[in-house]
């Protein structure tokens, strides 16, 4: 384990803790209206690129953290698409 792995792992865990509150709110309310598509897509792309960087460099803290972020982001994407389809069917 590199000398900076603990630092990046700690930063990642703090990010996951703060992000998990958003995922939990989406899970509880099933409402993503306040989350813009641009934000969601850019975050997914950024996390995928960061994941690839972590894998290439063998930085476990980075790619494990990004995997957790991606699971949350894909869940939010699923809810957002589902919400859009339900709104489309109501019309």
N, C-alpha and C positions, 0 to 999 in steps of 0.2 A: 504494500500500500504506500503510495507516494505521500510526501509530507503535506501536500495540499488536499488530499482526498478527504480528510476529516473536515476541513474547512468547507469544501464544496458540498459535501454530504450534509453538513449542518445547515448551510444556506438553502439547500434543496428541501430539507425537512421543514424549515420555517416557511418556505414558499408553498409546500404541500399543505401545511396546516392552514395557512391563510386562504389558499385556493379551495380547500375542502369545505369551507363555510359557504362559498358560492355554489359548489356542487350540491351540498346538502339543501340549500335554499331552493335550487331548481328541482331537486328530487321531491321536496316537501310540497312546493307550490305548483309544480309542473307549468311554470310560466317563465318564458325566456324573452318576453317583449323588450325588456330593457337592455338585452345583449344584442349588439349589432352583428350582422353577418361578417362584416369586414374584420371585426375584433376576433371573432371565432376562427375564421379561416387563417388569418395571419398568425394567431397563436398556435394553431395546429401545424402550420408550415414551420414556424420557428422551433417548436418542440421536436418535430421530426428531424430537422437539420441538427439540432443540438444532440438528439439521440444518436444520429449517425456519427457525429464528432466524438461522442463518448465511446461508441463501439470501436471506431478506428483507433483511438488512443488508449483503449483499455481502461477508461475512467469509469469505474463501476458507479461511483456516486452520481455521475452525470446521467448515465443511461438508465439507471434504476429510477432515479427521480423523474426523468422525462417519460418513462413508461407509465408511471403513476399519473403524471399530468395528462398524458395522452388518453388514458382510460377515462379520466374526468371530462376532458374536452370532447371525446367521441360520445360520451353519454349526453352532454349538453347538446351536441349536434343532433343526436337522435331525437331528443325531446323537442328541439327547435323545428326539425323537419316534421315530426309528428304533429306539433302544434300548428304548423303551416297547413298541413293536409286537412286537419280538422276544421280550420277556419275556411279553407277552400270548399269543403263539403257543406258547410253551413249556408253558403251563398247560393 
